[in-house]
Amino acid sequence: MKKVILVILIFFLNLVAIAALSIEGRYQGKNLYVQNPMNDEGFGYCATKVLVNGDVMPGGTSVGAFEIDFSLFNIDIGEPVFIVIEHDNGCIPKILNPEVLLSRSTYSIVKMNISSEGKLEFRTKGEQGKLPFVIEQYRWNKWVAAGEVLGKGKGNGEENAYDFALTPHSGGNTVRIVQIDHSGIKRPSGEVKFVSNSPVIKKTPAKVKNQIKFIANKKSIETQYEIYDAYGNIVKKGVGDYVDCSNLLRGVYYINFDNVNEKFIKN
């Protein structure tokens, strides 16, 4: 009985003595490098085992630095990976380049078109990670985000198809998609243009006191809007058929709506 208890105790102590460091992402064609310090006892190295998607990495970890070579596991570019580094308590290995598992923007457009009603359809290839595509519309002399679609991230040569229902403004519309990865660099597609049959929207009243209303063909209509103060600070934005201006201070403001920019005075 004492031997059984002793075995269980030793097993429990061994479990307690082992800790684990984990990281996950998608294989982008580059390997991970790990700095592996000595353990607390000074007779060995901190990391004891490495598992990649549940498989033990061959070669061991009895060195001061080692490489996790994904080619040993037959992992295709773009596939998810989950790495667990088991190590002794009291020391922690350091992954030197964790950014190599972050998804990169690698898409290219195969086809992209848009209808006069604003239905955007596009096909991509070469995606290596599930990054969102942001749909941007050019209005008010700048690119404005209209929405986003999550990328499918198939990196094995397959094409991905997407669609998005855009709300057009009156007149000519210009649209593109962009993607931003961990580098922070925006990667835009080419532009597509179309002429919308949407009615021209006007605001009322001319002298603003409590509210601005948007109308088209003598009826209320929703539109995207932004209001800036005289110093260029945005004070209101949204989508609707009116804007509550009762809490704005008196003074000069600028409003973007539909595809126009106008100046108004709050009384």
N, C-alpha and C positions, 0 to 999 in steps of 0.2 A: 504493500500500500504506500509506504514511504517513497519507494522508487517511482511509483506512478505519479505521486504528487511532485516529486523532484523534476521529473521529465516535463510535466505540465508547466511548472514554474520556469524552467529553463526556456521552454518554447515561448511562454508569455514574455519573458525578459528579452528574448531575441526579437520579438515583434515590436516591443517598445523601443528597442535600440535602432530600429530602421525607420527612416523618414523618406518622404518622396517629394520630388519636384516635378511638376508637370507643365507642359505647354502644348497648345494645339493651334492648328492653322491649316494652310493648304500648301502642298509642295509646289514651289515655283522654279524648280530646276537648280536650286542651290542647297548645299549641306549646312548643317548646324555645327558650330564649334563650341566646345565646352571647356572651361577652365576648371581643373580638378585639384583642389588643395589637399594637403595631407590631412588625415583625420586627427582627432584630439590626442590620440595616443602616440602619434608620430611614427607609427610602424606600417602605415599603409595609406592609401588614398581614399578620399571622401566617398566618391561614387562607387557603388557596388554592382549595379546592374542597370542596363538601359533597355526599355521596351518601346518598340515602335509599332503602333496599332496592335499591341498585344504580343508581338513577336520579340524575342530576346535578340539584342544586337550581338553579333559574333565578335570575337576579338578581345573582349574584356575591357576593363576601365582602369587597369593598374598603371596609369601614367599621369603625369601632371596636366596634360591637356589632350583631348581626343576629339575626333570628328565623328558625327553621326552621318553616315553615308547612306542616303536614301536609295541609291541604286542597288543596294543589297536586298531591298525588300520589294523590288518590282512595282514601285509606285509611279503612276503616270503623273505628269504635270497637271496641276489643278485638282488632284485628288486630296481629300481631307487626311490629315495626319494627327495622331495623338501620341505624344512622347512622354514617358514616365522615366525619371531618373531616380532610382532608389539610392539612398546615401545614409551614412551614419549620422546619428544625432550629434549636435555640437559643431557641425560643419555643413556648409551648403555649396554645392557646385554652382558655377556661374555660366549661364548661356551667353556667349559673347555677341551673337548676331541674331537675336530673336525676330528681327524685322523681316528676315528672308521667308518667313512663313505667312506674312501678311499678303493679302490679295493685292495684285497689281492690276492697273487698268491696261488691258491688252487687246481690247475689242477692235474690230474693224467693221464698218458698215457694208453689208452686202446689197441691201435695198432699203430705200426710205421714201415714203410718199405720204401725202395728206390730202384729205377731201376738202371741199368747200365748206363742209359742216364742222371741220376740225378734228376728224378722226385720223389720228396719226398711226401709221403702221411701219414697222422697221424690222429688218432682219440683221443679225450680227453673226460673226464667227470669231474664233480665237480668244474667247473669254477664259480666264484662268481663275476667276474668283467671283463670288456672289456679291458684286458691288451694285449699288443703285444707279440707275440712269435717271438723271434729272432732265426734265423737259423744260426748255427755256423758250420764251416768246419775246421778240424784240418789240418793245413799246416804251414810250416816254424817253427815247434816246438812250436806252440801256436794255440789257438782257434781264428779264424778270422770270423767276422760277414759277412754272405753272403747275408742277406736280412731279411725281417720280414713279418709276417702275423698278422693282427689284430684279437685278440680273440673275440669270440661271446658272452662269458660271461653268458651263461645259467646255473644257479645254482640250478635247480630243478631236478637234476638227469638225464637230457638229455645228450646224447653224441653229440659232435661237430666234424665235419669232415673238414680237411684242406688239401691243397696241395701247393707245391712250386716247381718251376723249378730251380734247382741248376745247376750252371756251373761246371762240374767236372774238376779236374786237372788230368794229366796223372797218371796211376798206381792206387794204393790203395787209397781210399777216406774214411774218417771217419766223420760222421755228427751227430749233436745233436740239440735239441732245448732248449732254456733257456727262462725264464721269470723273470723279476725284478719288484717288486712292490714298494710302498712308503718306505719300510724298507731299500731298497738298496741292499738286499740280493739276489744273483743270484740263481735261482732254475733250475738246468739242468735236462734234461731227460736222459734216457739211450742212448747209442750210436748205430748207425747203420753203417755198413761198406759195401762197394762194390768196385769192380775193374772196372775202366773206360777204354773204348777203345780209349779215346782221345789220339792224338799223342803226343810224347815227344816234348816239346818246347825248343828251344835253343835261346840264344841271340847273336847278332852280332853288331859291330865288337868286336874283343878282346880288342883292344885299343880304348877307347872311346874319341871322340872329341866333336861332336855336338849332336849325336843321338844314341840311342840304339834301335835296331829292334828285334822283336820276329818272329821267323820262325819255321815252322814245315813242313816236306816233301817239302822243298825248296820254301814254300809259306808263305806270311805274315799271322799271326794269332794273334787274340786278347787274352790277358791274364791279370789277376789281378797282380799288381806289387806294390812293396814298395821299396824306396831307402833310406838308412841311411848313415849319415856321419860317420867318424871314432870315434866320441864320442857317437854314438848311437842315435843321433837326426834324426827323420824322415824329409826328405827334399822334397820327392815327393811320391805320391801314386795315384793309379787310375786303370782304365781298358783301354787297347788299344793295338795296334799292334806295337807301338813304343813309346819311351820316349824322349822328348826334353831335352837334357843335356847341351845346349849351355850356360845356366846361372849358371851352377855349377862351383864352384872354383876348381882349380887343386888340386888333392889329392886322398886319398883312400876312396872308398865307398863300401857299401854292398847292393846288390839288391836281393830281394825276388821276384820270379815269378814262374808260374806253381806250382810245388811242391819242388822247389830247392832254395838254398841260395848260392849266389856267390859273390866273391870279385872282384872289378874292379878298375882301376886307370883312373881318368879323366885327360887327357892331356891339 
